Each structure stands twice: as C-alpha cells, then as structure tokens.
Amino acid sequence: MAARPYWRGQIRLALVSIPVEVYSATKSGATIAFNQIHEPSGKRIKYEKVVPGIGPVDVDEIVKGFEYSKGEYVLLDEKEIEGVKLESKKTLELTQFVDAHDIDMIYFEKPYYVVPADDLAEEAFIVLREALRRSRKIGLGQLAMRGREYVVSVKACGRGMVMETLRYADEVNKAASYFRDIGDSDPDEELLDLATTLIDKKTGKFDATEFHDRYVDALKDLIERKKKGKTLNIDDEDKGTGDPRGSNVVDLMAALKNSLGTGGKTGGNRSGGSKAAAKAPAKKVPAKKAAAKAPARKRA
C-alpha cells in the first residue's frame, strides 16, 4: 500500500493483540485555497509579526500565552507545552462495546481505515471484524496520537474496519437549547402521509459519486477561464431579489401533492390511510340548485 500509515500499533481485546495499521480515510482535495495578492505588482502579500507600539519582532521572542482575564496572560514556552503532551500509545484497548445506534452521529469526527499489519495478524483481524459485524456492535477505547488523547470507535467495514475519532461531550452543544422553542404538536395525518409517500418515492441506494460541490466546480471553471484570458459573464437576471420565499403563503398540501406528480393521488392508504381517504365522497349538487345558492363572484 503506497499511502503512509497515520498510526501503527495493535488493537487489544482482552488477552488478544492484533497488529494493525491505520490510514486516513478522507482527503481535502475538493477545497480551493486562495492567496492575497498585491494587484499592482502581482506579488503575494506577506504578514509580519508585530507588537502595537513596538513594530516587527523576532520570531525567537514569541511565546504562547493563555488569556485567563482581559489582557492578562499565562506565558508558556514550547518545552513546557511538549512536557504535558501524551506519548503516542502503541495499543488501542477496546474497553466497551455498544450498539451502533447508541452513539449520536454528531459525536463522530474523522474516519480512518484499519488493516492488518501483516499476514500473521490477518486471522485475528478477520475474527474481530466478523464478531463486530455479527453482533452489530461498535468497539470503544481511548488512544493517544500526536500529543493528545482521543476517544475512538472501531467497527466492521467491508473487508476491513473503520476507526473513527469521537468528540468529547464538552465539545458538543446540547441540542435541547436550540430545539426547545419548537412545538411538540402532532402533524396533520394527511400531510404526514403525503410527505412519507414522497420520501418513499425518492428513496434509493447512496452513491457518493452522484454528488458534486457545484461551487468548487464553478470556481475551477472560472479559474480556467481567467487563465485563458476570458471573463465570466454573470447574468443579473439569475440573481434573486427580495424575500426568496415570495409574498404568498405556500399551500403545503398542494406542494406535496405536486411534488408526487400524481395529480394529488397518494397511491393508496398507508397504515390506516389519510383523513381525506377516510371521508365519504361528497354528494353531487344539481347544477341548477348550485347556481341558485352560490351567487357569481365579482371580479376585482
């Protein structure tokens, strides 16, 4: 494997130790970075380390400081900071196993691929992988890497396993503080039936290649145009003005029915059917009587 391992060590389950290698599962190739350029000269702008009232300072005179009060700092040098860093452990001990759905997705941070370090480790690796898959469990442990300690999870993934770093509890904002003002009333059954039918209609298998960052694609196209001396004509008509929601209140029922593309038909009842389906059809009113009862509307 050409890639360089992010971490080498062993996964320990009780008395069994499995030598493994861990590789980063993601990359940041989709982003486009910009530099600040001095337009008249075309040269890149540099930044100097300056102190108000003093001016530029030497890099050797700079230390790190923690602001514990306004304008008050505890100064720390690199040796002091290095002294409290944790040594990278060579063993990840799985101390707990939980159901996959027990961990809220918001806690998962960064994924890594885990593979056996050599042929001798492969048998034990496969046993652990299949045990996790059969039990539908995720293994948890703590691992020190590059100076800090992480909570990590390990789960089966294809022929290998995936290790994911998890956020600590104090790194996650409590959802209740954001959701408390949302009402707890039950939704209208007919609207719920239509929305569920629409979800079923659009349900399919996930394929990451079907999604592209259209902003990045547009930036790449713009950069290529500029390299060739071309400019990008921006159509002012495409720019939205005013409130994007429009001035009229959207009829949710009509919008859902139109989204289904069935002329308002939901394709049968779901778990008891909707309110509209449960109602008996209205009796037809003779045309003459209807005309007599309902006066013609005046045009505005």
Residue pairs with C-beta under 8 A, 6 or more apart in sequence:
1 21
1 23
1 115
3 23
3 24
5 21
5 22
5 23
6 22
6 23
6 24
6 112
6 145
7 21
7 22
7 88
7 112
7 143
7 145
8 19
8 20
8 21
8 22
8 90
8 117
9 19
9 20
9 22
9 89
9 90
9 91
9 92
10 17
10 18
10 19
10 20
10 90
10 91
10 92
10 117
11 17
11 18
11 20
11 91
11 92
11 93
11 94
11 114
11 128
11 154
12 18
12 91
12 92
12 93
12 94
13 93
13 94
13 128
13 139
16 124
16 128
17 91
18 116
18 121
18 124
18 125
18 128
19 116
19 117
19 118
19 120
19 121
20 114
20 115
20 116
20 117
20 121
20 125
21 114
21 115
21 116
21 117
22 112
22 113
22 114
22 163
23 112
23 113
23 115
24 110
24 112
24 113
25 110
25 111
25 112
25 113
25 162
26 110
26 111
30 213
30 216
31 216
32 216
32 219
32 220
32 223
35 44
35 45
36 44
36 45
37 43
37 44
37 45
38 44
38 45
48 56
49 56
49 57
49 59
49 62
50 56
50 57
51 57
63 75
63 76
63 77
64 75
64 76
64 77
64 78
64 81
65 73
65 74
65 75
65 76
66 73
66 74
66 76
67 73
68 74
85 147
85 148
86 144
86 147
86 148
86 149
87 144
88 144
88 145
88 146
88 147
89 143
89 144
92 141
92 143
92 152
92 154
92 163
93 141
94 139
94 140
94 141
94 154
95 140
95 141
95 142
96 139
96 140
96 141
97 135
97 137
97 138
97 139
97 140
98 137
98 138
98 140
99 136
99 137
99 138
100 136
100 137
100 138
100 155
103 138
103 153
103 166
106 167
106 172
107 166
107 167
107 172
108 153
108 164
108 166
108 167
109 164
109 165
109 166
109 167
110 164
110 165
111 162
111 163
111 164
112 162
112 163
112 164
112 165
113 157
113 160
113 161
113 162
113 163
114 154
114 160
114 161
114 162
114 163
115 125
115 160
116 122
116 125
125 161
128 161
129 156
129 159
129 160
129 161
130 156
132 138
132 139
132 154
132 155
132 156
132 161
133 156
137 155
138 153
138 154
138 155
139 153
139 154
139 155
140 151
140 152
140 153
140 154
141 151
141 152
141 154
142 149
142 150
142 151
142 152
143 149
143 150
143 152
144 150
150 165
150 166
151 165
151 166
151 168
152 163
152 164
152 165
152 166
153 163
153 164
153 166
154 161
154 162
154 163
155 161
155 162
155 164
156 162
188 275
189 274
189 275
190 253
190 274
190 275
190 276
191 252
191 253
191 256
193 266
193 269
193 270
193 273
193 274
194 253
194 256
194 257
194 260
194 266
194 274
195 256
196 270
197 260
197 266
197 267
197 270
198 256
198 259
198 260
201 260
221 232
222 232
225 231
225 232
257 263
257 264
257 266
260 266
260 267
266 274
266 277
269 277
285 293
